[in-house]
């Protein structure tokens, strides 16, 4: 064990030297992500810092209401006058995430194999690249890994509840995780009596309730994040329409699964125009103006209608999203961050690792089914994590990155000497 600690310390020192030297040579705008999400977070952070308002700088004094972004990450950014310090902290959080992963899987496998996985995770090009961008991923991945460690390894209650409650305020997709854990509370917190369970559930939903109430007071709409409804139309419904068109044209399976950006964008525009908004102007998710909340319910309703009318296309979209989110190496991110020129070998290696990871996780899932023990924390947690990603027409390695740790926990569970998943049966 002492040898393992020394090896871990040595790897962390090497990583720290490499990543900090890379970070130090860059300007702040080098940390913006390719899709420009960073700009909206920074704009909100500056507004909070300078005027104590949660409205993007470009829309202050225009009666705008920000309901697209949630306040968690902008609040973090508002604490720093130099945003490069945020990147330094994210570098450290990535290192801590790797350590937590090591502690999580050590209970399943030999320490030498767990160290190899630790090294792969620590130097994973996608995860390292995300820590170099002003995005919510690195912070949320750290919190997710900490949450898994406390829930599965330490079997704790209070701190996990606090972490779960604040995660949706950092990334709206984690609202599904919060709702799911509330619904499956008897599995995650089975040792609590009824009184404590009610208290825990109240604590779990408190931050989300406060945020929804804030939105309702400003918009008269029950909204957590406008981006959810908009993505249902611009991502899910447009993807379904793209698949439907390809199927009607009798294209090959690969062509059906390969939804091109232009194809999705074309249908996204058509569907937006199909929605009857009256005098309300049409907006997209990254340009809120004063009224994203005014279109979100109409977009969402129309998208759900399309989903229900096209079950086969929806199944194809979900299957495609699962494949991409679990196998995608994420080269579009690390190429941007580290300017990687020759990456075919790297991409292939990551793809193979991802494939093995999800394959062993699936084998563990089958073992749990055979043992009539599918209702355990790890499997439910994984399902809740991946669920919001299954309706994306443009999935990527970036979105699937938070899944890596929980998938590794499931896959390495195959190598325990005695598989006894926690369950209710």
Helices and strands as residue ranges (DSSP letters): H 2-24, G 28-31, H 37-51, G 57-59, H 71-77, H 84-105, H 111-122, H 125-130, H 137-148, I 149-153, H 158-170, G 172-174, H 175-183, H 185-188, H 194-219, H 226-231, I 232-237, H 238-248, H 253-257, H 261-274, H 292-309, H 311-327, H 331-338, H 344-370, H 377-387, G 388-391, H 397-400, H 403-412, G 413-415
